C-alpha cells in the first residue's frame, strides 16, 4: 500500500488532535471548556506541546492567550499571525475555533524548513475567551491583544459567583499586567483565521472553501419583563399582569422584525419567575443577540425590537427593559489579505473563483482588526451545524483548508517580497 499524500496525513493529524482536545471537558456528557478553568489549562498544555513539536517557541500572555512563534529570515520581524480559539460553548462541537488553531499549527510545521525565506515571522495564537461562555464576556482574549481590555470585566462573575479577577489569579495570571497582552500594529503583518463556516451556504453551493468578506457585528442584551405574580386560579384575565405572556409576544416579534429587516435576532434564554405551576409569572428574564451584515441595519433592528417590546408590555400592564452586555462592530476583511486567501484556495482546490460570503457569527478576527489587517477562510461544515455536538467536517475539506492556508501564507510572503510597482 502506498503512503498517504502529505496533505491527507496533515489533515488526519489535525483531526486526531481535534479529537484529543474534545476529551478535555468539564462535562462528562459533552464538550465544555471555558475561560480560566482547569480545562483551559489542559487544552493549552496540549496545544503548546504541538506548537513546540512544530518548532514554535511558546508563551502565554497576560490575558491567558497561548502564542507560538517561528522566526522569519531574521529575528524580530513583524509577524503574520494565524489562529483562532480553544474555548467552547456548553455542549459544544469539536471543530469551532479548534480547527483553526490546529490547522495553523500544521501550516507552521510545514513551513518550518522554509521559515528562513519568509519576510516575516509566523505566529500561531490560541485565544482564551472567544465564546464568553463562563463570564458572559466574548472576545476578551483577542480584545486584550488589541489593547481594548475593559477594566469592568474583572468584576464579572460566573454562575458560582467567581469573578474574572479571582479566576485569573487562580489561573496564575496577574490582573495588573493585563495591558502587557496588547500588541502594537508595527509588530504585525496581519491576521489570518481558518474557521468552519457555522452555516449552510458552502454546502449548498457544493464548495469546500470560501473567502470571508466581512464579519457581522453583534450586540447582546439581557432583558426583563416585569409584571405581577398572583394566584393562577384566583386572578381574572383582565386583572393579570402576566410577564410570560408579554415576553412571549416580544419573542415572536423579535423573529418577525429580524426577517422583515434582513437581520438576525435570537432569544437564547427565557426564564419565568417565581416558576410555580399555579402562579401567574411576575418576572421574565431573557437574552437577546442581534446581528446583521452592516452595523446600521443591526442597530435599526435593535431599536425596533426595543420599541415594540415597550409598546407590547405597556399594553399588558408590564414593563420591558433591555441592558446591553456586549457590542462588537462589524469588520470588513482586508482586500489584499483576502486576495491571498482566494489565491490559496485556488492553489489548493483549483477553484479560481471561490465563494465569497459574510460571516453571521463573530470571530477573534473582529478584535484583531483594530490593530492589523485581517482575512478569513471558511471550511464547509455538515448541514451548517455548529455550537452543538453535531459539528462535522470531512478529511478532504480539512486537507484542502490546510493546503489553502499554507498557500495563502506563501502568497502574502510573495506579495511582501515583490518590489513596489513604479
HELIX and SHEET records of a PDB file:
HELIX    1   1 UNK A    6  UNK A   22  1                                  17    
HELIX    2   2 UNK A   38  UNK A   53  1                                  16    
HELIX    3   3 UNK A   98  UNK A  111  1                                  14    
HELIX    4   4 UNK A  112  UNK A  117  5                                   6    
HELIX    5   5 UNK A  140  UNK A  145  1                                   6    
HELIX    6   6 UNK A  151  UNK A  155  5                                   5    
HELIX    7   7 UNK A  164  UNK A  171  1                                   8    
HELIX    8   8 UNK A  175  UNK A  181  5                                   7    
HELIX    9   9 UNK A  185  UNK A  187  5                                   3    
HELIX   10  10 UNK A  201  UNK A  205  1                                   5    
HELIX   11  11 UNK A  237  UNK A  239  5                                   3    
HELIX   12  12 UNK A  243  UNK A  261  1                                  19    
HELIX   13  13 UNK A  295  UNK A  315  1                                  21    
HELIX   14  14 UNK A  335  UNK A  349  1                                  15    
HELIX   15  15 UNK A  365  UNK A  368  1                                   4    
HELIX   16  16 UNK A  382  UNK A  384  5                                   3    
HELIX   17  17 UNK A  395  UNK A  417  1                                  23    
SHEET    1   A 8 UNK A  57  UNK A  60  0                                        
SHEET    2   A 8 UNK A  66  UNK A  70 -1                                        
SHEET    3   A 8 UNK A 121  UNK A 127 -1                                        
SHEET    4   A 8 UNK A  79  UNK A  85  1                                        
SHEET    5   A 8 UNK A 188  UNK A 196  1                                        
SHEET    6   A 8 UNK A 374  UNK A 379  1                                        
SHEET    7   A 8 UNK A 209  UNK A 215 -1                                        
SHEET    8   A 8 UNK A 331  UNK A 332 -1                                        
SHEET    1   B 8 UNK A  57  UNK A  60  0                                        
SHEET    2   B 8 UNK A  66  UNK A  70 -1                                        
SHEET    3   B 8 UNK A 121  UNK A 127 -1                                        
SHEET    4   B 8 UNK A  79  UNK A  85  1                                        
SHEET    5   B 8 UNK A 188  UNK A 196  1                                        
SHEET    6   B 8 UNK A 374  UNK A 379  1                                        
SHEET    7   B 8 UNK A 209  UNK A 215 -1                                        
SHEET    8   B 8 UNK A 355  UNK A 359  1                                        
SHEET    1   C 4 UNK A 264  UNK A 266  0                                        
SHEET    2   C 4 UNK A 283  UNK A 292 -1                                        
SHEET    3   C 4 UNK A 217  UNK A 226 -1                                        
SHEET    4   C 4 UNK A 319  UNK A 327 -1                                        
SHEET    1   D 2 UNK A 230  UNK A 231  0                                        
SHEET    2   D 2 UNK A 279  UNK A 280 -1                                        
SHEET    1   E 3 UNK A 264  UNK A 266  0                                        
SHEET    2   E 3 UNK A 283  UNK A 292 -1                                        
SHEET    3   E 3 UNK A 270  UNK A 273 -1                                        
END                                                                             
